[in-house]
Amino acid sequence: MERMEHIRGKILAGDQTVLDAVDGYLACHEHKGRKTFYGYFEMSTEELKVLNRETCYKLVLSDGRKANIYTEIVPSNIAGKSVAEFHISGLLKK
């Protein structure tokens, strides 16, 4: 596993921004020459209620990279916050 990269960006559903100011981490696991990307970000539980685990969203990073993601919301250690864990479906594109 490579080191986690600090990322900033937003989450879109179609052309509509559903979460702005995403601040999280991205990592990559390589197996048999294939890279799998995944990561997480933490926000208030209320803000994360807009995400549905069965919906494919677009992650748009501030450096221009984009990817389709699926999310899973899990509790945080901080009251009033939750963690959105995500995995990239397909490629992370420039």
Residue pairs with C-beta under 8 A, 6 or more apart in sequence:
1 27
1 28
1 29
2 27
2 28
2 29
2 30
3 27
4 25
4 26
4 27
4 39
5 25
5 26
5 27
6 23
6 24
6 25
7 22
7 23
7 24
7 25
7 26
7 39
7 41
7 61
7 62
8 21
8 22
8 23
8 61
8 62
9 22
9 59
9 60
9 61
9 62
10 17
10 19
10 20
10 21
10 22
10 59
10 60
11 17
11 18
11 19
11 22
11 51
11 57
11 58
11 59
11 60
11 69
12 18
12 57
12 58
12 60
13 55
13 57
13 58
18 50
18 51
18 57
19 43
19 47
19 48
19 50
19 51
22 41
22 43
22 59
23 41
24 39
24 40
24 41
24 42
24 84
25 39
25 40
25 41
26 37
26 38
26 39
27 37
27 38
27 39
28 35
28 36
28 37
28 38
29 35
29 36
29 38
30 36
36 87
36 88
37 67
37 87
37 88
37 92
38 85
38 86
38 87
38 88
39 85
39 86
40 83
40 84
40 85
40 86
41 83
41 84
41 86
42 76
42 78
42 81
42 82
42 83
42 84
43 81
43 82
43 84
44 80
44 81
44 82
45 76
45 80
45 81
45 82
48 73
48 82
48 84
51 57
51 71
51 73
51 84
53 70
53 71
53 72
53 73
55 70
56 68
56 69
56 70
56 89
57 68
57 69
57 70
57 71
58 66
58 67
58 68
58 69
59 66
59 67
59 68
59 69
59 86
59 88
60 66
64 94
65 92
65 93
65 94
66 92
66 93
67 88
67 89
67 90
67 91
67 92
67 93
68 88
68 89
68 90
69 86
69 87
69 88
69 89
70 86
70 87
70 89
71 84
71 85
71 86
72 84
72 85
72 86
73 82
73 83
73 84
73 85
74 82
74 83
74 85
75 82
75 83
76 82
76 83
